[in-house]
Amino acid sequence: MALTAEREFTSAHTVEALVRVYQAEKKPLLPVALRSTITDQAGQEVWMHAEDVIPGRFDARHAADVRITLPLSTLTPGEYLLRVEAASVDRRVEAANVRFSRR
């Protein structure tokens, strides 16, 4: 596996997004709901993946790594936005966006 900051891929690529989820070290660990979406150039959501990051996945520093495999073979050529949202039980939401293209 190679790490890359490349943002242009073909359907032959296998691409994973690595997301590191943190929780406050001085509080008990709680489940975190992770929701990933891919939106096309027209603003239409074309893919969604949801999973819960349970307390047992967090390490001693209260961090958990989550790998999300992007469905490049199902996407048509174009520009896309990957959005990953992490929501805690107290409804606090953090999000990150990454633009990429599928050739």
N, C-alpha and C positions, 0 to 999 in steps of 0.2 A: 504494500500500500504506500502510495506517495502522498505527501501533503502538498497542497498547492493553494495559491491565492488566485489561480486562474478563474475567470468568470464566463468563459465561452466553451461549450461542450457539444458533442455530437451524441446521437442515440447509442453509439457504441461505448461511451464512457460509463463507468460506474462511479457515482459521486455520492459521498456522504457528507453531511454537515455535522460538525461536532459542536455540541452545545454544552457548556458547563453551567450547571445550576448551583447557586450558592444559597445558604440560609445563615441567619445570624448564629454565631457560635454560642452565644449566651442564652439562647432560647431552645426549647425542645424541638426536635425535628418533626416536621409535619409533611403530609403528602403534598406534592406540587402537580397541578394539572398542566401538561405541556400540549400546546396545540400548534401545529405547523400547517401553513397553507402556501399554495403557489397560485399567484394571480397572473393572468396574461395581460397583454398590452391594452386590451379593451376593458380591463378592470374586473373581468370575470374570474371567479375562483374556479380553478381547474383541477385542484387536488387538495386533500385535507388528510391529516393524520393526527390522531390524539392518543396520548398515553399519560398514565399517572406515574410519577416518579415517587416511589414509596420510600419511607424513612430508611429502610435497610440498604438502599442503594447509595446513600451518602457516606462519605468517608469521615475520618476523625476531624477534618477541617470543615465539615458540613458542606462539602462540595460533591456533586455527582455529575459524571459525564454521560451524555446521551448522544447516540449516533442516529442520524435520520438519513435514510437512503432516499435520494431524489429519483422520481420515476421518469428519467429522461427518455426512455423508449416510448412512453405514451404521450409525450409532448410534441407538438408540431414545431417546426422552426419558428423562432421569434424571440422576443424579449420577455422576461418573467421577473416576478418579485417573490422571493421566499420570505415569509414572515413567520417568526417563532415567538409565541407568547407563553409565558410561564405565569400561572395564577396560583397564589397560595390560598389556604383555607380562609384567611381573613379578607379574601377578594383583592388583594394587592396584585396588580398585573405589571409585569416587565415585558418588554418586547424588543426584538431586533429584526432588522430588515436587511436583505442582501439581494441585489439585482444580479441576474445572470442571463445568458442567452443560450439558446439551443440552436445549433446550425443544422 
